[in-house]
Every structure is written in structure tokens, then in C-alpha cells.
Amino acid sequence: MLLDAGFRAMIHLGDLKQWLGFGSCMESIRQSTEGFIGLITMVSGSDSGGGVVPGVKVSDTTFDGIPVRVYEPPPGGESHLRRGMLYFHGGGWALGSAKKGTYDIINRLLSDELNAVVVSVEYRLYPEVHFPVPYLDCFAAAKYFLSPDVLAKYTIDPERVAVAGDSAGGNLAAAVAQQISTDDSISVKFSVQALIYPALQALDFNTPSYLQNPYMPVLSRSLMVQFWLQYLGADLSLQPQLLANNHSFLHQSAITPEIRARIDWSVLLPPKYRKDYKPVVMEKGSRGLVKEVPGLLDARVAPLLAGPEVLAKCPRAYVLTCEYDVLRDDGLMYVRRLQDAGVVVTSDHYDDGFHGCFSMSFWPFDFDVGRRVLRAYFSWLQNNL
């Protein structure tokens, strides 16, 4: 697959530049990605989404000091309240931008089609920062957006405000939704959450979907572990320990039975996804790793670890998962846990889907499954927000 070959080439180039002392691998990949987007823009003869939806007003501003891009549909009269949407882009907490590529195009289209004010957050990325900074950026932007004065400024119906995100952005959306739902100081809550193949836990990298899809294009098993270590500010040399589940071994006292039950895929996954895989729980492992990387047990990092009392307060959810994706089981387990907590959830699974397909509905990466995924996302929001 040409796309996968190109992405792997960028990774290898980044590794080489880092080895030679020319900056971090992720900085190199980011530069290469931005260069590619620039090339596509030049070839297509337009900026990222410019002119796609002429009626949508696009402006760059800050929400409580956090850079955001705001998409506003054409005004519908003083008494016409609009939907609101807060979006967090994906990219492993290290790549991507709210202002470029398909994220820009999708949010322009969504704003127009749903008559929604869409706010896409440009949270800070690795290597400049790591957890909790990206999470705190997103929470600050959410709290600001949900304030009655700001909603009134943008003529948004406070009963129709969503939070959404894909991949690492889905992680941030789930974490922020949990925090907003339980924060009594915030009067307006999100009415729905839409999570596109979210990353939700870092204790088990041997779920069926991780083992089934270790070398899949765009997001391999090892790359996802690297993204987690970077986000947590941990030493990248720990990657083999996490791949073997040595950090979550059986007698790790910091991981209580209650926590293990929250990520127990042998119970939470439907049989068709469990297949013949067996849980990988090491008898012995690295006892000090969880203390060295405490974020592994923080629900703000791993929303799947939240208790049922937190999940019960969360808004209605749409969770999109793909068969050919290491993160498939994270999303499916969250569906089950939300449902068990009494939350209404739409689980939208694509047997022919792969990680990243949500952003691949436009030239030059125009996949049929990408168009279907995007249409389903729009339709669910149209009917539920």
C-alpha cells in the first residue's frame, strides 16, 4: 500500500535524523507530513478546504489562551440557535493540526451541513509537551466554550453541544467528557460525545486487536506503544516492557482487581472479537514501572479506567471502531462499560475499516470506507445532537 510505504519512510527518516542529532523523530515526521500536505495543496490548486463551503466563516482565535479554529455556518436569524461542537484532532498526541488537511475540510462540511459552530482545538503536542498539558489544554478550551456567555456569543443552543475526536483526539474527548460531566462548577454539559477509534488504555497491549493487527498501515502496535510512552513523558526504552505487558503483571499491587476488571477484554468483548486469543498476564514483571510512569493508572490518560460512578454521568455516545485497527478493542470495551453504567451508546463497527480511514474520504486518499465512515458520523450527529 503506497500510503503505508510513505508513512513508514517518514518514520525511518525521522529515526535517522534523530540518530544523527538533527532533532526528534516526531519533529521530523511532523515536518514531512506538513510538507506533504503543502504539496497536495499546491497540486490541487486550493488551500486546505478553502472554497469547499463558501458560506462557512472560519476564524482563528484563542479560548482561555488555547489556540482554536472556529467554523460558523451562515446566520439563521437572531432567534435561531445553532448546534455546537468541540473537536480534538488525532495524531498520537504528537502530530496533526486543527487547521490543516482533512480535519479542516471535515469541520467546514460539518458546520455547514449540521448548522453547527465547530471549534477545533490546536492543543500542544509532543515533543514540546507531554501529559497532562494536552489534556489540560483541551479541558480549558472545553470549559471556556461551555460558558453561557461564549455559547450566547456564538448563538449556540446549550442543550445541543457535542465533544468529539479521533484516535488520540478521541482519547482527549472521552477524558474531557468525563471531567466535564463530574465537575459541578460547570453548569452546561456536553449532550453527546463522538469517539472515532479512540485510544483508551495503556495497560494491555495484547488485546485481540493488538495481536491481530500488529503491522497494520498507519498505526502499528509498536508505534502505538511509542505514542503512549511519549505522551506519558516516559523513557522510550520501556517499549519492550509494555509490549510484553510486563508493566501490568499479575502481582502488580498498584493495579487492583477493580482496575483489571475495567480492561478485562475476556469479559467486555463480544465473543466474535475475542476469537481464540488468550489474555496475556505475566506472572512476573517490572514492579517499579507503574510508579515510574504513574500516568498509566490515571483515568485522564486512560478513560477506560474510570469508575462506573463517573461513566454513569457521561453523555450519550457514538463510538466508531474498525476491524483492522489495534485500537478496536479499546473502543468496544468502552462501549460495553458505558452501557453497563446506563449510558445510551451507538456502536458503529466497520469490518472493512482501518485506523485513519475517517480522514481518508478526499483526494488523493479517497477510500470508499472513508466516505461511509464520515457519512455515518455526520448522520449520527444530525439525528442525536
DRENDO-1510 file (C-alpha; in Angstrom, 1 decimal, always signed):
<recs>
REC; n; res; u; v; w
REC; 1; MET; +0.0; +0.0; +0.0 .
REC; 2; LEU; +1.5; +3.3; -1.2 .
REC; 3; LEU; +0.2; +5.2; +1.8 .
REC; 4; ASP; +1.8; +2.8; +4.3 .
REC; 5; ALA; +5.1; +2.8; +2.4 .
REC; 6; GLY; +5.2; +6.6; +2.5 .
REC; 7; PHE; +4.4; +6.8; +6.2 .
REC; 8; ARG; +7.0; +4.1; +7.1 .
REC; 9; ALA; +9.6; +6.0; +5.0 .
REC; 10; MET; +8.8; +9.2; +7.0 .
REC; 11; ILE; +9.3; +7.2; +10.3 .
REC; 12; HIS; +12.6; +5.7; +9.1 .
REC; 13; LEU; +13.8; +9.2; +8.0 .
REC; 14; GLY; +12.8; +10.6; +11.4 .
REC; 15; ASP; +14.7; +7.8; +13.2 .
REC; 16; LEU; +17.8; +8.5; +11.1 .
REC; 17; LYS; +17.7; +12.3; +11.7 .
REC; 18; GLN; +17.3; +11.7; +15.4 .
REC; 19; TRP; +20.2; +9.3; +15.4 .
REC; 20; LEU; +22.3; +11.9; +13.6 .
REC; 21; GLY; +21.3; +14.5; +16.2 .
REC; 22; PHE; +19.1; +16.6; +13.9 .
REC; 23; GLY; +16.1; +16.8; +16.2 .
REC; 24; SER; +13.5; +14.3; +17.4 .
REC; 25; CYS; +11.9; +11.7; +15.2 .
REC; 26; MET; +8.4; +13.1; +15.7 .
REC; 27; GLU; +9.5; +16.6; +14.8 .
REC; 28; SER; +10.9; +15.2; +11.5 .
REC; 29; ILE; +7.7; +13.3; +10.8 .
REC; 30; ARG; +5.6; +16.4; +11.6 .
REC; 31; GLN; +7.7; +18.4; +9.1 .
REC; 32; SER; +7.4; +15.7; +6.5 .
REC; 33; THR; +3.6; +15.5; +7.0 .
REC; 34; GLU; +3.2; +19.2; +6.7 .
REC; 35; GLY; +5.4; +19.3; +3.6 .
REC; 36; PHE; +3.2; +16.6; +2.0 .
REC; 37; ILE; +0.0; +18.5; +2.8 .
REC; 38; GLY; +1.6; +21.6; +1.3 .
REC; 39; LEU; +2.4; +19.6; -1.9 .
REC; 40; ILE; -1.1; +18.3; -2.2 .
REC; 41; THR; -2.4; +21.8; -1.7 .
REC; 42; MET; -0.2; +23.1; -4.5 .
REC; 43; VAL; -1.3; +20.3; -6.8 .
REC; 44; SER; -5.0; +20.7; -6.1 .
REC; 45; GLY; -4.7; +24.4; -6.5 .
REC; 46; SER; -6.5; +25.4; -3.3 .
REC; 47; ASP; -5.8; +25.7; +0.4 .
REC; 48; SER; -7.0; +23.1; +2.9 .
REC; 49; GLY; -10.7; +23.1; +2.3 .
REC; 50; GLY; -10.7; +26.7; +1.0 .
REC; 51; GLY; -13.8; +27.3; -1.1 .
REC; 52; VAL; -15.3; +23.9; -0.2 .
REC; 53; VAL; -18.1; +25.5; +1.7 .
REC; 54; PRO; -18.1; +29.3; +0.9 .
REC; 55; GLY; -20.9; +30.1; +3.4 .
REC; 56; VAL; -18.9; +29.0; +6.4 .
REC; 57; LYS; -17.0; +31.7; +8.3 .
REC; 58; VAL; -13.6; +30.5; +9.5 .
REC; 59; SER; -11.6; +32.4; +12.2 .
REC; 60; ASP; -8.6; +31.7; +14.4 .
REC; 61; THR; -8.8; +32.8; +18.0 .
REC; 62; THR; -8.0; +31.6; +21.5 .
REC; 63; PHE; -10.2; +30.1; +24.2 .
REC; 64; ASP; -8.7; +30.8; +27.6 .
REC; 65; GLY; -5.3; +31.1; +25.9 .
REC; 66; ILE; -5.6; +27.9; +23.8 .
REC; 67; PRO; -5.5; +28.4; +20.0 .
REC; 68; VAL; -8.7; +27.2; +18.3 .
REC; 69; ARG; -10.2; +27.5; +14.8 .
REC; 70; VAL; -13.9; +28.4; +14.8 .
REC; 71; TYR; -16.2; +27.4; +11.9 .
REC; 72; GLU; -19.5; +29.3; +11.8 .
REC; 73; PRO; -22.4; +28.5; +9.5 .
REC; 74; PRO; -24.3; +31.3; +7.8 .
REC; 75; PRO; -26.5; +33.1; +10.4 .
REC; 76; GLY; -30.1; +31.9; +10.7 .
REC; 77; GLY; -31.7; +34.9; +12.4 .
REC; 78; GLU; -31.4; +36.2; +16.0 .
REC; 79; SER; -33.8; +33.6; +17.4 .
REC; 80; HIS; -32.2; +30.7; +15.6 .
REC; 81; LEU; -30.0; +28.7; +17.9 .
REC; 82; ARG; -27.3; +26.5; +16.4 .
REC; 83; ARG; -25.6; +23.3; +17.4 .
REC; 84; GLY; -22.1; +23.4; +19.0 .
REC; 85; MET; -19.2; +21.0; +18.5 .
REC; 86; LEU; -15.7; +20.9; +20.1 .
REC; 87; TYR; -13.3; +18.8; +18.2 .
REC; 88; PHE; -9.9; +17.3; +19.1 .
REC; 89; HIS; -7.7; +16.0; +16.2 .
REC; 90; GLY; -5.8; +12.8; +16.2 .
REC; 91; GLY; -2.1; +12.2; +15.7 .
REC; 92; GLY; -0.7; +10.3; +18.7 .
REC; 93; TRP; -0.5; +13.5; +20.8 .
REC; 94; ALA; +2.5; +14.3; +18.6 .
REC; 95; LEU; +1.2; +15.0; +15.0 .
REC; 96; GLY; -1.7; +16.7; +13.3 .
REC; 97; SER; -3.3; +20.2; +13.3 .
REC; 98; ALA; -6.7; +21.6; +13.7 .
REC; 99; LYS; -6.1; +23.9; +10.8 .
REC; 100; LYS; -4.7; +21.7; +8.1 .
REC; 101; GLY; -5.6; +18.8; +5.8 .
REC; 102; THR; -8.8; +16.8; +6.1 .
REC; 103; TYR; -9.6; +18.0; +9.6 .
REC; 104; ASP; -10.2; +21.4; +8.2 .
REC; 105; ILE; -12.3; +20.1; +5.3 .
REC; 106; ILE; -14.4; +17.9; +7.5 .
REC; 107; ASN; -15.1; +20.6; +10.1 .
REC; 108; ARG; -16.1; +23.1; +7.3 .
REC; 109; LEU; -18.5; +20.5; +5.9 .
REC; 110; LEU; -19.9; +19.6; +9.3 .
REC; 111; SER; -20.5; +23.2; +10.2 .
REC; 112; ASP; -22.5; +23.8; +7.0 .
REC; 113; GLU; -24.5; +20.5; +7.0 .
REC; 114; LEU; -25.4; +20.5; +10.7 .
REC; 115; ASN; -25.8; +24.2; +11.1 .
REC; 116; ALA; -23.2; +23.9; +13.8 .
REC; 117; VAL; -20.5; +26.1; +15.3 .
REC; 118; VAL; -17.5; +23.8; +15.3 .
REC; 119; VAL; -14.4; +24.6; +17.4 .
REC; 120; SER; -11.3; +22.7; +16.6 .
REC; 121; VAL; -8.6; +22.8; +19.3 .
REC; 122; GLU; -4.9; +23.3; +18.5 .
REC; 123; TYR; -3.6; +21.7; +21.7 .
REC; 124; ARG; +0.1; +21.5; +22.3 .
REC; 125; LEU; +2.0; +18.4; +21.1 .
REC; 126; TYR; +5.0; +16.2; +21.9 .
REC; 127; PRO; +8.0; +16.7; +22.0 .
REC; 128; GLU; +7.3; +20.2; +23.3 .
REC; 129; VAL; +5.0; +18.9; +26.0 .
REC; 130; HIS; +3.6; +15.7; +27.4 .
REC; 131; PHE; +0.7; +14.7; +29.8 .
REC; 132; PRO; -1.0; +16.5; +31.4 .
REC; 133; VAL; -0.5; +19.5; +29.1 .
REC; 134; PRO; -2.5; +18.3; +26.0 .
REC; 135; TYR; -5.3; +17.2; +28.3 .
REC; 136; LEU; -5.3; +20.5; +30.3 .
REC; 137; ASP; -5.3; +22.5; +27.0 .
REC; 138; CYS; -8.4; +20.6; +25.8 .
REC; 139; PHE; -10.2; +20.8; +29.2 .
REC; 140; ALA; -9.5; +24.6; +29.4 .
REC; 141; ALA; -10.9; +25.1; +25.9 .
REC; 142; ALA; -14.0; +23.0; +26.7 .
REC; 143; LYS; -14.7; +24.8; +29.9 .
REC; 144; TYR; -14.4; +28.2; +28.1 .
REC; 145; PHE; -16.6; +27.0; +25.2 .
REC; 146; LEU; -19.3; +25.8; +27.6 .
REC; 147; SER; -19.6; +29.0; +29.5 .
REC; 148; PRO; -23.0; +30.6; +29.0 .
REC; 149; ASP; -21.5; +33.9; +27.7 .
REC; 150; VAL; -19.5; +32.2; +25.0 .
REC; 151; LEU; -22.4; +30.0; +23.9 .
REC; 152; ALA; -24.6; +33.1; +23.7 .
REC; 153; LYS; -21.9; +34.9; +21.7 .
REC; 154; TYR; -22.0; +32.2; +19.0 .
REC; 155; THR; -25.8; +31.7; +19.2 .
REC; 156; ILE; -25.4; +28.0; +20.4 .
REC; 157; ASP; -28.2; +26.0; +22.0 .
REC; 158; PRO; -26.7; +24.9; +25.4 .
REC; 159; GLU; -28.7; +21.7; +25.1 .
REC; 160; ARG; -27.0; +20.7; +21.8 .
REC; 161; VAL; -23.3; +20.8; +22.4 .
REC; 162; ALA; -21.0; +17.9; +21.4 .
REC; 163; VAL; -17.4; +16.9; +22.0 .
REC; 164; ALA; -15.7; +14.7; +19.5 .
REC; 165; GLY; -12.3; +13.4; +18.4 .
REC; 166; ASP; -10.4; +10.7; +16.6 .
REC; 167; SER; -7.6; +8.4; +17.8 .
REC; 168; ALA; -5.6; +10.4; +20.4 .
REC; 169; GLY; -8.2; +13.1; +19.9 .
REC; 170; GLY; -10.9; +10.5; +20.8 .
REC; 171; ASN; -8.9; +9.8; +24.0 .
REC; 172; LEU; -8.9; +13.5; +24.9 .
REC; 173; ALA; -12.6; +13.8; +24.0 .
REC; 174; ALA; -13.5; +10.9; +26.3 .
REC; 175; ALA; -11.3; +12.2; +29.1 .
REC; 176; VAL; -12.7; +15.8; +28.9 .
REC; 177; ALA; -16.3; +14.5; +28.7 .
REC; 178; GLN; -15.7; +12.5; +31.9 .
REC; 179; GLN; -14.3; +15.6; +33.7 .
REC; 180; ILE; -17.0; +18.0; +32.5 .
REC; 181; SER; -19.7; +15.5; +33.5 .
REC; 182; THR; -18.4; +15.3; +37.1 .
REC; 183; ASP; -17.4; +19.0; +37.6 .
REC; 184; ASP; -20.3; +20.7; +39.5 .
REC; 185; SER; -18.8; +24.1; +38.8 .
REC; 186; ILE; -19.7; +23.8; +35.1 .
REC; 187; SER; -23.4; +24.3; +34.6 .
REC; 188; VAL; -23.6; +23.4; +30.8 .
REC; 189; LYS; -22.6; +19.9; +30.0 .
REC; 190; PHE; -21.9; +18.1; +26.7 .
REC; 191; SER; -25.1; +16.5; +25.4 .
REC; 192; VAL; -23.3; +13.9; +23.3 .
REC; 193; GLN; -19.8; +12.6; +22.7 .
REC; 194; ALA; -18.5; +11.1; +19.4 .
REC; 195; LEU; -15.4; +9.0; +19.6 .
REC; 196; ILE; -13.6; +7.8; +16.4 .
REC; 197; TYR; -11.4; +4.8; +17.1 .
REC; 198; PRO; -10.2; +6.2; +20.4 .
REC; 199; ALA; -7.1; +5.1; +22.4 .
REC; 200; LEU; -8.4; +4.5; +25.9 .
REC; 201; GLN; -6.0; +2.4; +27.9 .
REC; 202; ALA; -2.2; +1.6; +28.2 .
REC; 203; LEU; -2.2; -1.4; +30.5 .
REC; 204; ASP; -2.8; -4.2; +27.9 .
REC; 205; PHE; -1.1; -4.2; +24.6 .
REC; 206; ASN; -2.0; -7.8; +23.9 .
REC; 207; THR; -5.8; -7.5; +23.4 .
REC; 208; PRO; -7.1; -9.4; +20.4 .
REC; 209; SER; -7.0; -6.3; +18.2 .
REC; 210; TYR; -3.4; -5.5; +19.1 .
REC; 211; LEU; -2.3; -9.1; +18.3 .
REC; 212; GLN; -4.5; -9.3; +15.2 .
REC; 213; ASN; -3.2; -6.1; +13.7 .
REC; 214; PRO; +0.5; -5.7; +14.8 .
REC; 215; TYR; +1.8; -4.4; +11.5 .
REC; 216; MET; -1.2; -2.6; +10.0 .
REC; 217; PRO; -0.7; +0.5; +7.9 .
REC; 218; VAL; -0.8; +3.9; +9.6 .
REC; 219; LEU; -0.8; +2.6; +13.1 .
REC; 220; SER; +1.2; -0.5; +14.1 .
REC; 221; ARG; +1.3; -2.0; +17.6 .
REC; 222; SER; +4.8; -0.8; +18.3 .
REC; 223; LEU; +4.1; +2.8; +17.1 .
REC; 224; MET; +1.0; +3.0; +19.3 .
REC; 225; VAL; +3.2; +2.0; +22.3 .
REC; 226; GLN; +5.7; +4.6; +21.3 .
REC; 227; PHE; +2.9; +7.3; +21.2 .
REC; 228; TRP; +1.8; +6.3; +24.7 .
REC; 229; LEU; +5.3; +6.5; +26.1 .
REC; 230; GLN; +5.9; +9.9; +24.5 .
REC; 231; TYR; +2.5; +11.2; +25.8 .
REC; 232; LEU; +3.4; +10.0; +29.3 .
REC; 233; GLY; +6.8; +11.5; +29.2 .
REC; 234; ALA; +8.4; +8.1; +29.7 .
REC; 235; ASP; +11.7; +6.6; +28.5 .
REC; 236; LEU; +11.2; +5.1; +25.0 .
REC; 237; SER; +13.4; +2.2; +26.0 .
REC; 238; LEU; +10.5; +0.9; +28.1 .
REC; 239; GLN; +8.7; -0.1; +24.8 .
REC; 240; PRO; +9.6; -3.8; +25.0 .
REC; 241; GLN; +8.3; -4.0; +28.6 .
REC; 242; LEU; +4.9; -2.6; +27.6 .
REC; 243; LEU; +4.7; -4.8; +24.5 .
REC; 244; ALA; +5.1; -7.8; +26.8 .
REC; 245; ASN; +2.6; -6.5; +29.4 .
REC; 246; ASN; +5.4; -6.6; +32.0 .
REC; 247; HIS; +4.1; -3.3; +33.4 .
REC; 248; SER; +0.7; -4.9; +34.3 .
REC; 249; PHE; +1.9; -8.3; +35.6 .
REC; 250; LEU; -0.3; -10.3; +37.8 .
REC; 251; HIS; +1.1; -9.3; +41.2 .
REC; 252; GLN; +1.5; -5.6; +40.4 .
REC; 253; SER; -0.1; -4.3; +43.6 .
REC; 254; ALA; -0.9; -0.9; +42.2 .
REC; 255; ILE; -3.3; -2.5; +39.7 .
REC; 256; THR; -6.2; -3.5; +41.9 .
REC; 257; PRO; -8.8; -6.2; +40.9 .
REC; 258; GLU; -11.3; -3.4; +40.2 .
REC; 259; ILE; -8.9; -1.7; +37.7 .
REC; 260; ARG; -8.2; -5.0; +36.0 .
REC; 261; ALA; -11.9; -5.7; +35.6 .
REC; 262; ARG; -12.3; -2.4; +33.8 .
REC; 263; ILE; -10.0; -3.5; +31.0 .
REC; 264; ASP; -10.8; -7.3; +31.0 .
REC; 265; TRP; -11.4; -7.9; +27.4 .
REC; 266; SER; -12.2; -11.6; +28.0 .
REC; 267; VAL; -15.4; -10.3; +29.7 .
REC; 268; LEU; -16.0; -7.0; +28.0 .
REC; 269; LEU; -15.6; -8.0; +24.3 .
REC; 270; PRO; -18.3; -9.9; +22.4 .
REC; 271; PRO; -17.2; -13.5; +21.5 .
REC; 272; LYS; -16.8; -12.6; +17.8 .
REC; 273; TYR; -13.9; -10.3; +18.7 .
REC; 274; ARG; -12.3; -12.4; +21.4 .
REC; 275; LYS; -11.9; -15.3; +18.9 .
REC; 276; ASP; -9.3; -17.8; +20.2 .
REC; 277; TYR; -7.0; -15.3; +21.8 .
REC; 278; LYS; -6.0; -15.7; +25.5 .
REC; 279; PRO; -5.2; -12.9; +28.0 .
REC; 280; VAL; -1.5; -12.2; +28.4 .
REC; 281; VAL; -0.9; -11.6; +32.1 .
REC; 282; MET; +2.7; -12.1; +33.1 .
REC; 283; GLU; +3.4; -13.8; +36.5 .
REC; 284; LYS; +6.5; -11.6; +37.0 .
REC; 285; GLY; +7.2; -8.2; +35.6 .
REC; 286; SER; +8.6; -4.8; +36.2 .
REC; 287; ARG; +7.4; -3.9; +39.7 .
REC; 288; GLY; +8.6; -0.3; +39.6 .
REC; 289; LEU; +7.3; +0.6; +36.1 .
REC; 290; VAL; +3.9; +1.8; +37.2 .
REC; 291; LYS; +5.5; +4.0; +39.9 .
REC; 292; GLU; +7.9; +5.3; +37.3 .
REC; 293; VAL; +5.1; +6.1; +34.9 .
REC; 294; PRO; +2.1; +6.9; +37.2 .
REC; 295; GLY; +0.0; +8.2; +34.3 .
REC; 296; LEU; -0.6; +4.6; +33.3 .
REC; 297; LEU; -3.3; +4.5; +36.0 .
REC; 298; ASP; -4.7; +8.0; +35.6 .
REC; 299; ALA; -8.2; +8.0; +34.1 .
REC; 300; ARG; -7.4; +11.4; +32.5 .
REC; 301; VAL; -4.8; +9.4; +30.5 .
REC; 302; ALA; -6.8; +6.2; +30.1 .
REC; 303; PRO; -10.6; +6.9; +30.2 .
REC; 304; LEU; -11.4; +3.2; +30.2 .
REC; 305; LEU; -10.1; +3.1; +33.8 .
REC; 306; ALA; -12.8; +5.4; +35.1 .
REC; 307; GLY; -15.1; +4.0; +37.7 .
REC; 308; PRO; -18.8; +3.2; +36.9 .
REC; 309; GLU; -19.9; +6.2; +39.0 .
REC; 310; VAL; -18.0; +8.5; +36.6 .
REC; 311; LEU; -19.2; +6.7; +33.4 .
REC; 312; ALA; -22.8; +6.9; +34.6 .
REC; 313; LYS; -22.7; +10.7; +34.3 .
REC; 314; CYS; -21.3; +10.8; +30.8 .
REC; 315; PRO; -23.3; +12.0; +27.8 .
REC; 316; ARG; -24.8; +9.7; +25.1 .
REC; 317; ALA; -22.1; +8.3; +23.0 .
REC; 318; TYR; -21.2; +7.3; +19.4 .
REC; 319; VAL; -18.1; +5.0; +19.3 .
REC; 320; LEU; -16.7; +4.1; +15.9 .
REC; 321; THR; -14.4; +1.2; +15.6 .
REC; 322; CYS; -12.6; -0.6; +12.8 .
REC; 323; GLU; -11.7; -4.2; +12.3 .
REC; 324; TYR; -8.1; -3.6; +11.1 .
REC; 325; ASP; -7.0; -1.3; +13.9 .
REC; 326; VAL; -5.0; -2.0; +17.1 .
REC; 327; LEU; -7.4; +0.3; +19.0 .
REC; 328; ARG; -10.6; -1.6; +18.0 .
REC; 329; ASP; -10.9; -3.4; +21.4 .
REC; 330; ASP; -10.3; -0.2; +23.4 .
REC; 331; GLY; -13.4; +1.3; +21.7 .
REC; 332; LEU; -15.5; -1.9; +22.0 .
REC; 333; MET; -14.7; -2.3; +25.7 .
REC; 334; TYR; -15.7; +1.4; +26.3 .
REC; 335; VAL; -19.0; +0.7; +24.6 .
REC; 336; ARG; -19.7; -2.1; +27.0 .
REC; 337; ARG; -18.6; -0.2; +30.1 .
REC; 338; LEU; -20.7; +2.8; +29.2 .
REC; 339; GLN; -23.7; +0.6; +28.5 .
REC; 340; ASP; -23.2; -1.2; +31.8 .
REC; 341; ALA; -23.2; +2.2; +33.5 .
REC; 342; GLY; -26.6; +3.1; +31.9 .
REC; 343; VAL; -25.3; +5.4; +29.1 .
REC; 344; VAL; -27.0; +5.1; +25.7 .
REC; 345; VAL; -24.3; +4.2; +23.2 .
REC; 346; THR; -24.3; +3.7; +19.4 .
REC; 347; SER; -21.5; +1.3; +18.5 .
REC; 348; ASP; -20.6; +1.7; +14.8 .
REC; 349; HIS; -18.2; -1.0; +13.7 .
REC; 350; TYR; -16.7; -1.4; +10.2 .
REC; 351; ASP; -15.5; -4.8; +9.2 .
REC; 352; ASP; -13.5; -3.3; +6.3 .
REC; 353; GLY; -12.3; -0.3; +8.3 .
REC; 354; PHE; -8.7; +0.6; +9.3 .
REC; 355; HIS; -7.1; +3.2; +11.5 .
REC; 356; GLY; -7.1; +6.6; +9.8 .
REC; 357; CYS; -9.9; +5.9; +7.3 .
REC; 358; PHE; -12.1; +8.6; +8.9 .
REC; 359; SER; -9.7; +11.2; +7.4 .
REC; 360; MET; -9.4; +9.4; +4.0 .
REC; 361; SER; -12.5; +10.5; +2.2 .
REC; 362; PHE; -10.9; +13.1; -0.1 .
REC; 363; TRP; -8.4; +13.1; -2.9 .
REC; 364; PRO; -5.7; +11.8; -3.0 .
REC; 365; PHE; -6.7; +9.2; -0.4 .
REC; 366; ASP; -10.3; +8.7; -1.3 .
REC; 367; PHE; -11.4; +5.3; +0.2 .
REC; 368; ASP; -15.0; +4.0; +0.0 .
REC; 369; VAL; -14.9; +3.0; +3.6 .
REC; 370; GLY; -13.7; +6.5; +4.5 .
REC; 371; ARG; -16.7; +8.1; +2.8 .
REC; 372; ARG; -19.0; +5.7; +4.6 .
REC; 373; VAL; -17.4; +6.3; +8.0 .
REC; 374; LEU; -17.7; +10.1; +7.5 .
REC; 375; ARG; -21.3; +9.9; +6.3 .
REC; 376; ALA; -22.2; +7.8; +9.3 .
REC; 377; TYR; -20.6; +10.2; +11.7 .
REC; 378; PHE; -22.4; +13.2; +10.2 .
REC; 379; SER; -25.7; +11.3; +10.2 .
REC; 380; TRP; -25.5; +10.3; +13.8 .
REC; 381; LEU; -24.7; +13.8; +14.9 .
REC; 382; GLN; -27.6; +15.1; +12.7 .
REC; 383; ASN; -30.0; +12.7; +14.5 .
REC; 384; ASN; -28.7; +12.9; +18.0 .
REC; 385; LEU; -27.3; +16.4; +18.5 .
</recs>
